[in-house]
Amino acid sequence: MDKISDEIIMAYVDGELDKEQSDTVRKALKSDPHLQKKAALFQDTSSMLDGVYDAPLNEEVPERLLNTIKTYRIETPWEKISSFFRMLFPAPAIQHPLATALVAVLIIGAGLFSYLKSPLPTVTSDYPPLVRSEAFRNGMETIASGQIITIAEYKSQVIPLTTFQDKSQNFCRQFEVTTGSEDNQIFSQGIACRPLDGAWNTVAFNTPEHSSRQAAENSYELAGDARLVD
């Protein structure tokens, strides 16, 4: 394994690598602060999915999924350190078997149910223009869960987290947005839905207070000789 790519790090966080590959990635993480930072970001995304996949796929936008968006917050540096070391010495990982297959379900389902025309949940126009952009909507339509949608116009990256279908046969996706420079990134989460013959519309969006890594670090006072993992 010559290069540790983002895909390999995500697979490591999700417990999808074999023992030999996991050992190689773990060794690289211990000696590379840049990889540590990437792994910590992917660990954030993975941890937000816990408890989501046992929900039925045919229901309204789940209340607990909306609550995930409403209560989303950035971890303090100490919480980040704890979760990072749990990742370096992991317990058996929880697999998330949906991901790529759900994009295929999205496309096939559109053909099977094209005769249905159901209303979407109420859409709020106060959300940032990023989620109304053509690049965002195209990404929601074509990119698999866990993959990165780069929206250069807004200096942002979007990662679809999970896909589901509500009772009205609208397809919906939970997503995370990272905006800004690497040392001062702003993190947000949202849910976008679309009718079978329409465009993706964001129905929930939240940027929590102290949503940047820098703000979170500034809000935490180091105790004694404690040092942050970069």
Kinemage of the C-alpha trace (Angstrom):
@kinemage 1
@onewidth
@group {chain A} dominant
@subgroup {mainchain}
@vectorlist {calphas} color= white
{ca met a 1} P 0.000 0.000 0.000
{ca asp a 2} L 2.155 2.838 -1.342
{ca lys a 3} L -0.244 5.696 -0.704
{ca ile a 4} L -2.891 6.125 1.992
{ca ser a 5} L -5.762 7.701 0.031
{ca asp a 6} L -8.919 9.255 1.464
{ca glu a 7} L -10.863 6.184 0.340
{ca ile a 8} L -8.513 3.889 2.262
{ca ile a 9} L -8.786 6.039 5.399
{ca met a 10} L -12.600 5.995 5.160
{ca ala a 11} L -12.557 2.224 4.705
{ca tyr a 12} L -10.277 1.930 7.755
{ca val a 13} L -12.607 4.069 9.881
{ca asp a 14} L -15.589 1.955 8.745
{ca gly a 15} L -13.754 -1.303 9.542
{ca glu a 16} L -13.760 -2.493 5.931
{ca leu a 17} L -10.036 -3.324 5.594
{ca asp a 18} L -8.463 -6.697 6.291
{ca lys a 19} L -6.008 -7.109 9.179
{ca glu a 20} L -2.883 -6.513 7.082
{ca gln a 21} L -4.274 -3.352 5.508
{ca ser a 22} L -5.559 -2.081 8.874
{ca asp a 23} L -2.136 -2.580 10.466
{ca thr a 24} L -0.503 -0.628 7.621
{ca val a 25} L -2.935 2.275 7.958
{ca arg a 26} L -2.674 2.304 11.757
{ca lys a 27} L 1.128 2.490 11.517
{ca ala a 28} L 0.904 5.363 9.010
{ca leu a 29} L -1.556 7.266 11.211
{ca lys a 30} L 0.739 7.112 14.224
{ca ser a 31} L 3.536 8.890 12.343
{ca asp a 32} L 1.627 11.280 10.058
{ca pro a 33} L -0.275 14.233 11.659
{ca his a 34} L -1.914 15.101 8.325
{ca leu a 35} L -3.402 11.616 8.022
{ca gln a 36} L -4.479 11.806 11.667
{ca lys a 37} L -6.484 14.943 10.925
{ca lys a 38} L -8.175 13.322 7.934
{ca ala a 39} L -8.980 10.197 9.917
{ca ala a 40} L -10.492 12.280 12.703
{ca leu a 41} L -12.750 14.063 10.190
{ca phe a 42} L -13.948 10.776 8.693
{ca gln a 43} L -14.474 9.422 12.210
{ca asp a 44} L -16.823 12.376 12.819
{ca thr a 45} L -18.863 11.438 9.774
{ca ser a 46} L -18.952 7.750 10.663
{ca ser a 47} L -20.027 8.336 14.269
{ca met a 48} L -22.995 10.421 13.128
{ca leu a 49} L -24.379 7.414 11.257
{ca asp a 50} L -24.652 5.195 14.345
{ca gly a 51} L -28.278 4.429 15.062
{ca val a 52} L -29.494 5.661 11.661
{ca tyr a 53} L -29.322 2.447 9.647
{ca asp a 54} L -31.823 0.511 11.780
{ca ala a 55} L -34.585 2.928 10.676
{ca pro a 56} L -37.059 1.692 8.028
{ca leu a 57} L -36.378 3.018 4.555
{ca asn a 58} L -40.058 3.744 3.928
{ca glu a 59} L -41.038 6.480 6.357
{ca glu a 60} L -41.211 10.246 6.544
{ca val a 61} L -37.940 12.078 7.149
{ca pro a 62} L -37.170 10.358 10.478
{ca glu a 63} L -37.551 12.630 13.491
{ca arg a 64} L -34.316 11.364 14.986
{ca leu a 65} L -32.499 12.160 11.740
{ca leu a 66} L -33.858 15.710 11.883
{ca asn a 67} L -32.774 15.856 15.534
{ca thr a 68} L -29.276 14.797 14.467
{ca ile a 69} L -29.150 17.871 12.252
{ca lys a 70} L -30.653 20.174 14.884
{ca thr a 71} L -28.321 18.998 17.672
{ca tyr a 72} L -25.171 18.580 15.538
{ca arg a 73} L -22.152 20.136 17.227
{ca ile a 74} L -18.391 20.157 16.841
{ca glu a 75} L -16.496 18.091 19.400
{ca thr a 76} L -14.038 19.810 21.721
{ca pro a 77} L -10.358 18.945 21.178
{ca trp a 78} L -10.396 16.621 24.193
{ca glu a 79} L -13.341 14.696 22.751
{ca lys a 80} L -11.505 14.552 19.431
{ca ile a 81} L -8.387 13.109 21.113
{ca ser a 82} L -10.465 10.461 22.889
{ca ser a 83} L -12.295 9.381 19.738
{ca phe a 84} L -9.042 9.358 17.745
{ca phe a 85} L -7.310 6.982 20.156
{ca arg a 86} L -10.384 4.757 20.206
{ca met a 87} L -9.927 4.599 16.442
{ca leu a 88} L -6.207 3.706 16.702
{ca phe a 89} L -7.075 0.794 19.005
{ca pro a 90} L -10.532 -0.110 17.715
{ca ala a 91} L -13.166 -2.463 18.997
{ca pro a 92} L -14.879 -4.538 16.283
{ca ala a 93} L -16.255 -1.931 13.900
{ca ile a 94} L -19.916 -1.448 13.061
{ca gln a 95} L -20.336 -1.913 9.351
{ca his a 96} L -22.585 0.378 7.351
{ca pro a 97} L -23.646 -1.814 4.424
{ca leu a 98} L -25.710 0.725 2.498
{ca ala a 99} L -23.501 3.484 0.947
{ca thr a 100} L -22.815 2.853 -2.759
{ca ala a 101} L -25.714 0.430 -3.285
{ca leu a 102} L -28.198 3.091 -2.244
{ca val a 103} L -27.284 5.318 -5.170
{ca ala a 104} L -28.269 2.450 -7.462
{ca val a 105} L -31.542 2.140 -5.521
{ca leu a 106} L -32.024 5.871 -6.061
{ca ile a 107} L -31.716 5.588 -9.849
{ca ile a 108} L -33.696 2.338 -10.208
{ca gly a 109} L -36.396 3.580 -7.860
{ca ala a 110} L -36.890 6.696 -9.956
{ca gly a 111} L -37.857 4.511 -12.913
{ca leu a 112} L -40.120 2.202 -10.916
{ca phe a 113} L -42.096 4.991 -9.272
{ca ser a 114} L -41.999 7.705 -11.937
{ca tyr a 115} L -45.787 7.861 -11.995
{ca leu a 116} L -45.883 9.169 -8.422
{ca lys a 117} L -45.869 12.935 -7.879
{ca ser a 118} L -45.761 13.628 -4.162
{ca pro a 119} L -45.148 16.902 -2.314
{ca leu a 120} L -41.845 17.456 -0.552
{ca pro a 121} L -41.519 18.571 3.073
{ca thr a 122} L -41.594 22.338 3.535
{ca val a 123} L -38.466 23.977 2.072
{ca thr a 124} L -36.918 26.998 3.795
{ca ser a 125} L -35.313 29.617 1.535
{ca asp a 126} L -32.909 30.798 4.262
{ca tyr a 127} L -30.408 28.019 3.594
{ca pro a 128} L -27.065 28.996 1.999
{ca pro a 129} L -26.894 29.274 -1.816
{ca leu a 130} L -24.498 26.320 -1.864
{ca val a 131} L -27.390 23.881 -1.399
{ca arg a 132} L -29.300 25.462 -4.285
{ca ser a 133} L -26.364 25.233 -6.692
{ca glu a 134} L -26.336 22.973 -9.750
{ca ala a 135} L -23.155 21.255 -8.520
{ca phe a 136} L -24.812 20.349 -5.213
{ca arg a 137} L -27.953 18.984 -6.878
{ca asn a 138} L -25.950 17.003 -9.438
{ca gly a 139} L -23.818 15.560 -6.657
{ca met a 140} L -26.865 14.534 -4.619
{ca glu a 141} L -28.168 12.731 -7.706
{ca thr a 142} L -25.009 10.899 -8.772
{ca ile a 143} L -22.445 10.570 -5.947
{ca ala a 144} L -22.394 7.549 -3.619
{ca ser a 145} L -22.677 7.954 0.138
{ca gly a 146} L -19.291 8.549 1.751
{ca gln a 147} L -17.814 10.118 -1.391
{ca ile a 148} L -16.850 13.802 -1.640
{ca ile a 149} L -18.671 16.356 -3.793
{ca thr a 150} L -16.370 19.342 -4.408
{ca ile a 151} L -18.155 22.664 -5.009
{ca ala a 152} L -15.363 25.042 -5.989
{ca glu a 153} L -17.630 28.073 -6.351
{ca tyr a 154} L -18.304 28.050 -2.596
{ca lys a 155} L -14.955 26.543 -1.509
{ca ser a 156} L -16.884 23.650 -0.022
{ca gln a 157} L -16.984 19.878 0.096
{ca val a 158} L -20.196 17.904 0.608
{ca ile a 159} L -20.310 14.282 1.791
{ca pro a 160} L -23.648 12.434 1.468
{ca leu a 161} L -24.015 10.304 4.598
{ca thr a 162} L -27.139 8.201 4.133
{ca thr a 163} L -30.030 7.806 1.686
{ca phe a 164} L -33.631 6.877 2.418
{ca gln a 165} L -37.123 7.010 0.892
{ca asp a 166} L -40.117 8.520 2.674
{ca lys a 167} L -43.763 7.428 2.618
{ca ser a 168} L -44.456 9.695 -0.354
{ca gln a 169} L -41.695 7.963 -2.348
{ca asn a 170} L -39.455 11.056 -2.209
{ca phe a 171} L -35.764 10.198 -2.006
{ca cys a 172} L -33.860 12.004 0.752
{ca arg a 173} L -30.185 12.197 1.714
{ca gln a 174} L -28.462 13.356 4.881
{ca phe a 175} L -25.232 15.222 4.125
{ca glu a 176} L -22.319 17.037 5.757
{ca val a 177} L -20.745 20.264 4.428
{ca thr a 178} L -17.169 21.431 5.038
{ca thr a 179} L -16.446 25.040 4.021
{ca gly a 180} L -13.326 27.212 4.298
{ca ser a 181} L -9.595 26.739 4.591
{ca glu a 182} L -8.059 23.659 6.184
{ca asp a 183} L -7.085 25.493 9.392
{ca asn a 184} L -10.477 27.175 9.831
{ca gln a 185} L -13.129 24.858 8.428
{ca ile a 186} L -16.841 25.372 9.055
{ca phe a 187} L -18.914 22.210 9.437
{ca ser a 188} L -22.656 21.945 8.764
{ca gln a 189} L -25.209 19.184 8.259
{ca gly a 190} L -28.465 18.981 6.338
{ca ile a 191} L -31.114 16.836 4.691
{ca ala a 192} L -32.137 17.216 1.032
{ca cys a 193} L -35.084 15.509 -0.681
{ca arg a 194} L -36.485 15.390 -4.198
{ca pro a 195} L -39.632 14.152 -5.936
{ca leu a 196} L -39.015 11.452 -8.485
{ca asp a 197} L -39.117 13.877 -11.413
{ca gly a 198} L -37.700 16.986 -9.700
{ca ala a 199} L -34.618 18.701 -8.310
{ca trp a 200} L -33.036 18.205 -4.908
{ca asn a 201} L -34.298 20.664 -2.266
{ca thr a 202} L -32.789 21.081 1.195
{ca val a 203} L -35.410 20.613 3.926
{ca ala a 204} L -33.148 20.850 7.003
{ca phe a 205} L -29.783 22.569 7.533
{ca asn a 206} L -27.754 23.475 10.590
{ca thr a 207} L -24.406 25.147 11.217
{ca pro a 208} L -23.827 24.792 14.974
{ca glu a 209} L -22.372 27.443 17.227
{ca his a 210} L -18.550 27.212 17.316
{ca ser a 211} L -18.822 25.198 14.115
{ca ser a 212} L -15.192 25.688 13.100
{ca arg a 213} L -12.317 23.597 14.392
{ca gln a 214} L -10.477 26.813 15.266
{ca ala a 215} L -13.417 28.120 17.301
{ca ala a 216} L -13.718 24.808 19.107
{ca glu a 217} L -10.026 24.830 19.965
{ca asn a 218} L -10.189 28.445 21.155
{ca ser a 219} L -13.066 27.522 23.468
{ca tyr a 220} L -10.995 24.824 25.210
{ca glu a 221} L -8.290 25.519 27.763
{ca leu a 222} L -5.499 22.955 27.961
{ca ala a 223} L -4.847 21.467 31.381
{ca gly a 224} L -1.242 21.070 32.568
{ca asp a 225} L 1.086 19.773 29.866
{ca ala a 226} L -1.676 18.333 27.681
{ca arg a 227} L -1.003 18.541 23.948
{ca leu a 228} L -3.483 18.245 21.096
{ca val a 229} L -3.180 15.641 18.375
{ca asp a 230} L -2.905 17.625 15.131
